[in-house]
Structures are given as C-alpha cells and as structure tokens.
Amino acid sequence: MSKYRKPFLKCFSENWARRFPGSRRGVCLPVFLARTDCTFSDEGSFSRCGLYFHLIVEFTPKWPGRFTGDIIVTSSTKGFPPDGIPPHRWSEHVPDLLEGAYRIGWFIAGRDLWWHLIDEEAESRRLYESIPNLPKPVTGLKRRKGDWYASSYDVPQASIICEAVNHFCDSFEQHVLPKLNKTT
C-alpha cells in the first residue's frame, strides 16, 4: 500500500466535505473494489437526476503516489451486487450517463487522467545516475502528457498533497459536476 495514500485521504476527505457537503464518505460500497475510506457518495443526486453517483479515489499499487478517480453511476443506493462488476464506460458514454464505472478523466479530458504525488521522471533519473559505469545518457521514465504534476516537488510532501487535492476538487467541480447534474 502506498505511503502517500493515508496522508492524501486525510487532506482530501476534509477538503471534499467542505466543498461538497452533500457527499458522504463510506455510505455504501458501490463496487467490489471500493474501500470505505476512499468512497464518496452523493446522497442528493437521485432527487436531482434519478441516479446515484459515487467517487472512488484509487491509488495504483504499480506506481507509488499516483492516483485517479472512478465515478460509479447506478440507479440503486447499494450500487452493483457484491460480486457484480459494473460495465466499464468510456468518454462517449458520458453524455448519456449510462450505469457503470467511468474514469474521472473521461469527464475532464476525454481520456484517462492521473495525479502524481511524486516526480517519477526525477526519481528514475536519480536512480540511473547512482549506478556506476552506466553508459550515458540514460533516459528514465518520462512524464505522461496531460497528467497532473505538482508545480514543484522541492517542497514538503504535505504541500504537494494539498496542491493535488485542490486541483482534483477544482477539476471535479468544473468538469464533472455539470455533466453529472444534468437533468434526465
């Protein structure tokens, strides 16, 4: 488990509750992969548009410090059955809000989108530079075009987390909410 997950979720939960008071953490687990501490359900969405919306903040075990969001759209307060796998949705499904699992990036940029709490490019460069007798130049990991990166990684981790939380919440508010809250 990522060492960044807990501090991020603490900051995120506080910010999310302040900015989106109609959303509650851990109300239900809409899909089998959801965890109580990183699932946020919009309790008022059904009265607005006839669907329930759940956000799952997802850290990947493959890349420490990298996370994204999954948005689960369902017509049931309970989500999908415990053994049920929701249909995976794509950006072209966003206008119709079909039931299923969407990446947050489908709403924002029409493609998958990740936030990076560490600079993998700089980390890989430092690793390669530490290996003696390695032929130069060595190319390490490159930044993923279009993903979110902190304005600086030379600041305390708490500052990077705060910047990521604010960007994620701003993106959700500006790009996702208007599409979720359309009337059906």
Residue pairs with C-beta under 8 A, 6 or more apart in sequence:
1 59
1 61
2 59
2 61
2 64
2 65
3 64
4 59
4 64
4 65
4 117
4 118
4 157
4 161
5 38
5 59
5 67
7 157
7 158
7 161
8 57
8 59
8 67
8 117
8 161
8 164
8 165
9 37
9 38
9 57
11 158
11 161
11 162
11 165
12 57
12 165
12 168
13 25
13 37
15 165
15 166
15 169
16 23
16 25
16 40
16 169
17 23
17 25
19 169
19 173
20 40
20 42
20 169
20 172
20 173
22 42
22 43
22 44
23 40
23 41
23 42
23 43
23 55
24 40
24 41
24 43
25 36
25 37
25 39
25 40
25 41
26 36
26 37
26 39
27 39
27 41
27 43
28 39
28 41
28 54
28 77
28 78
28 79
29 35
29 36
29 39
29 79
30 39
30 41
30 52
30 54
30 56
30 72
30 74
30 78
30 79
30 80
30 86
31 56
31 70
31 72
31 79
31 80
31 84
31 85
31 86
31 101
32 80
32 82
32 83
32 84
32 85
33 56
33 58
34 54
34 56
34 72
34 79
35 56
38 56
38 57
38 58
38 59
39 54
39 55
39 56
40 54
40 55
40 56
40 57
41 52
41 53
41 54
41 55
42 52
42 53
42 54
42 55
42 180
45 51
45 52
45 53
45 180
45 181
46 52
46 77
48 181
48 183
49 97
49 180
49 181
49 182
49 183
49 184
50 75
50 184
51 73
51 74
51 75
51 97
51 99
51 184
52 73
52 74
52 75
52 76
52 77
52 79
53 71
53 72
53 73
53 180
54 71
54 72
54 74
54 79
55 69
55 70
55 71
55 72
55 104
55 172
56 69
56 70
56 71
56 72
57 67
57 68
57 69
58 67
58 68
58 69
58 70
59 65
59 66
59 67
60 66
60 67
60 68
60 114
63 116
63 120
64 118
65 116
65 117
65 118
66 114
66 115
66 116
66 117
66 118
66 120
67 114
67 115
67 117
68 103
68 104
68 105
68 112
68 113
68 114
68 115
69 103
69 104
69 168
69 172
70 101
70 102
70 103
70 104
71 101
71 102
71 103
71 104
71 107
71 176
71 180
72 79
72 80
72 86
72 100
72 101
72 102
73 89
73 97
73 98
73 99
73 100
73 102
73 180
74 80
74 86
74 99
75 99
79 86
80 86
86 99
86 100
86 101
87 98
87 99
87 100
87 101
88 100
88 101
89 98
89 100
89 101
89 102
89 106
90 102
90 106
91 106
91 107
91 110
91 111
93 100
93 102
93 106
94 102
94 106
94 107
94 179
95 179
97 179
97 180
97 182
97 184
103 112
103 113
104 113
104 171
104 172
104 176
105 111
105 112
105 113
105 114
106 112
107 175
107 176
107 179
107 180
108 171
108 175
108 176
109 146
111 146
113 146
113 147
113 148
114 144
114 147
114 148
115 147
115 148
115 164
115 167
115 168
116 143
116 147
116 148
116 149
116 150
117 150
117 157
117 160
117 161
117 164
118 153
119 149
119 150
119 153
120 141
120 143
121 140
121 141
121 142
121 143
122 153
123 140
123 141
124 140
124 141
125 138
125 140
127 140
128 134
128 138
128 140
129 138
143 149
148 164
148 167
148 168
150 160
150 163
150 164
151 163
153 160
